[in-house]
Amino acid sequence: MRRVQSAGLVGTLGIVAATVLAGCGDVTAPNNLSILDIDVGIPTSWLEVGRNAITYAVGTETHAHSGRYALAIASNDTSQARFAGVGQFVKADAYRGKRVRLTAWVRQLNVVGTDVGLWMRVDGPGTIEGFDNFSTRSLSGTSDWHQVSVVLDVPDDAEGIAFGALMSGSGEFLVDDMTFEVIPPTGPTTNLLTDPTQAQGSDYSDAPLAPLNLNFEAHF
């Protein structure tokens, strides 16, 4: 665990957004961050996701919405070819044939990017059956705590659901107090796919039946 001291600023990834970087190596802390003070390390029950994410710091921070910790992602990245974040994978057993909503409290500080927000993916047998990575409504600028959501339907043959938070760009992004719930199937979803997409998918054999540590209080 390494603490990143910050100082200085004022307060289309597509399907690859769920790529897991197991053992991705040391993270070089970005320079010129703002008021955040990040403990670099992935919160308990979460995995790091990203691509070419060496310029990102992912960890926890104590400017939380509630409790002691919030997830923090910070970077000075100006490339659209990189992103970083966290993800979690759960079996679809309890959610098949239902509509699920992932909601979180988020806060941005000087965010400039293309895909900043929540993400969720529904995996079927050899297919991705639903996906949203906030690419059509990326968070930006500076904002106090507010809620955002992703809504997807889970088909009867779904094998698992992957979800989390990500950032592609520069600035600081805080996430806290997530909820993952079944909701009535009324109104639109946020699914970015018009049809299921062929993909290798993920192995959910050892995945839990429900999400864990959604408030990020279990700290490393």
C-alpha positions in Angstrom: 0.0 0.0 0.0 1.4 3.4 -1.0 -0.1 6.8 -0.2 -0.3 9.3 -3.0 -0.2 12.9 -1.8 -1.9 15.3 -4.2 -1.3 18.9 -4.8 -2.2 21.6 -7.3 -5.6 21.7 -9.1 -8.9 23.2 -8.2 -11.6 21.5 -6.9 -14.9 4.5 -26.9 -13.6 2.0 -24.6 -16.3 -0.5 -25.7 -16.5 -4.0 -24.4 -12.8 -4.0 -23.4 -13.8 -1.9 -20.3 -14.2 -5.2 -18.4 -10.7 -6.5 -19.0 -9.2 -7.6 -15.7 -5.5 -6.9 -15.1 -4.5 -9.6 -12.7 -1.0 -8.8 -11.3 -0.6 -5.7 -13.4 2.4 -4.5 -11.5 3.3 -1.3 -9.7 1.3 1.8 -10.4 3.2 5.0 -11.0 1.4 7.8 -9.2 0.3 10.6 -11.5 1.8 14.1 -10.9 -0.2 17.3 -10.3 -3.2 15.7 -8.6 -5.5 17.9 -6.6 -6.8 17.7 -3.0 -7.1 14.0 -2.9 -4.9 11.8 -0.7 -5.1 8.3 -2.1 -4.1 5.0 -0.5 -3.1 3.0 -3.6 -4.6 -0.5 -3.5 -7.8 -2.2 -4.6 -10.5 -2.5 -1.9 -11.5 -5.9 -0.6 -13.7 -8.1 -2.9 -12.8 -5.9 -6.0 -10.5 -6.5 -8.9 -8.5 -3.9 -10.9 -9.6 -3.4 -14.5 -7.9 -1.3 -17.1 -5.8 -1.0 -20.2 -2.3 0.7 -20.3 -3.2 2.1 -16.9 0.3 3.0 -15.7 -0.6 6.7 -15.5 -3.5 6.0 -13.1 -3.7 5.7 -9.4 -6.6 3.5 -8.0 -7.3 3.1 -4.3 -9.3 4.6 -1.5 -9.7 8.1 -0.1 -11.2 9.5 3.1 -13.3 12.3 1.5 -16.1 9.7 1.5 -19.8 10.2 0.9 -20.5 8.2 4.1 -18.4 6.0 6.3 -14.6 6.2 6.2 -13.6 5.3 2.7 -14.6 6.0 -0.9 -13.1 4.4 -4.1 -10.8 6.9 -5.8 -9.4 6.9 -9.3 -7.0 9.7 -10.4 -4.9 10.4 -13.4 -3.2 13.0 -15.6 -3.9 10.9 -18.7 -4.8 12.8 -21.9 -4.9 9.7 -24.1 -8.2 8.0 -25.0 -6.3 4.7 -25.3 -6.1 4.1 -21.5 -8.4 3.6 -18.6 -8.5 2.2 -15.1 -11.0 1.2 -12.5 -12.4 -1.6 -10.5 -14.7 -4.5 -11.2 -16.6 -7.3 -9.4 -18.1 -10.5 -10.9 -21.2 -12.3 -9.5 -23.2 -15.3 -10.6 -26.5 -14.5 -12.4 -28.5 -17.1 -10.6 -30.5 -14.7 -8.4 -31.0 -12.2 -11.2 -32.1 -14.2 -14.3 -35.2 -12.9 -16.0 -35.0 -9.7 -14.0 -33.9 -6.1 -14.4 -31.0 -4.9 -12.2 -29.8 -1.4 -11.4 -26.3 -0.5 -10.2 -26.4 2.9 -8.5 -23.5 4.9 -6.8 -22.8 8.2 -5.3 -20.0 9.9 -7.3 -17.9 13.0 -7.2 -15.7 14.5 -9.8 -12.8 17.0 -9.6 -11.5 18.5 -12.8 -12.4 15.4 -14.9 -11.8 15.5 -18.6 -12.3 12.3 -20.4 -14.4 10.1 -22.7 -15.7 7.2 -20.4 -16.0 8.2 -16.8 -18.6 6.6 -14.6 -20.1 3.2 -13.8 -20.0 0.1 -16.0 -21.9 -3.2 -16.1 -21.9 -6.2 -18.3 -24.3 -9.2 -18.5 -22.5 -12.4 -19.8 -24.3 -15.2 -21.4 -23.0 -18.5 -23.0 -20.4 -17.2 -25.4 -22.1 -13.8 -25.6 -22.3 -10.4 -24.0 -26.0 -9.8 -23.5 -26.0 -6.3 -22.1 -23.4 -3.6 -21.6 -23.0 0.0 -20.5 -19.8 1.9 -19.7 -21.2 5.5 -19.5 -19.6 6.3 -22.9 -22.8 8.1 -24.0 -23.0 10.2 -20.9 -19.4 10.4 -19.5 -19.1 12.4 -16.3 -16.9 15.5 -16.6 -15.8 18.7 -14.8 -16.2 19.2 -11.1 -19.3 18.1 -9.1 -20.2 17.5 -5.5 -21.7 14.1 -4.6 -24.6 13.0 -6.7 -26.1 9.6 -7.8 -25.7 7.9 -11.1 -27.0 4.5 -12.3 -26.7 1.7 -14.9 -29.8 -0.4 -15.7 -29.6 -3.7 -17.6 -31.9 -6.7 -18.2 -30.6 -10.2 -17.3 -31.8 -12.8 -19.8 -32.8 -16.3 -18.6 -29.6 -17.9 -19.9 -27.2 -15.3 -18.3 -24.2 -16.8 -16.6 -22.9 -13.8 -14.7 -22.8 -10.1 -14.2 -19.7 -7.9 -14.1 -19.8 -4.3 -12.9 -17.8 -1.5 -11.4 -16.5 2.0 -11.9 -13.9 3.3 -14.4 -12.2 6.4 -15.7 -10.6 7.2 -19.0 -9.1 10.7 -18.8 -7.6 13.1 -16.4 -8.7 14.4 -13.0 -10.1 12.7 -9.9 -13.1 10.5 -9.6 -14.7 9.3 -6.3 -17.3 6.5 -6.0 -19.1 5.5 -2.8 -22.2 3.7 -1.4 -23.1 1.5 -4.3 -26.3 -0.4 -4.4 -27.1 -3.4 -6.7 -30.8 -4.2 -6.8 -33.6 -5.8 -8.8 -36.1 -3.2 -10.1 -39.4 -3.5 -12.0 -39.0 -3.9 -15.8 -40.6 -0.6 -16.6 -39.1 2.2 -18.8 -35.8 2.0 -20.7 -32.5 0.4 -19.8 -29.1 2.0 -20.4 -27.9 -1.0 -22.5 -25.6 0.2 -25.3 -25.9 -3.0 -27.3 -28.7 -3.4 -29.9 -28.1 -7.2 -30.0 -26.0 -9.7 -28.0 -22.3 -9.7 -29.0 -20.2 -12.8 -29.4 -17.4 -12.9 -26.8 -15.4 -15.4 -24.8 -16.9 -14.1 -21.6 -15.6 -14.7 -18.0 -15.5 -17.7 -15.8 -18.1 -17.4 -13.0 -17.6 -20.8 -11.4 -16.0 -19.3 -8.3 -17.9 -16.0 -8.3 -20.1 -15.0 -5.4 -23.9 -15.1 -5.6 -24.2 -11.4 -4.7 -22.0 -8.3 -4.6 -19.7 -7.6 -1.7 -18.2 -4.4 -0.1 -20.3 -2.0 -2.1 -19.4 0.8 0.3 -15.6 0.2 0.0 -15.3 0.1 3.8 -13.4 -3.2 3.7 -10.0 -1.6 3.1 -7.3 -3.8 1.5 
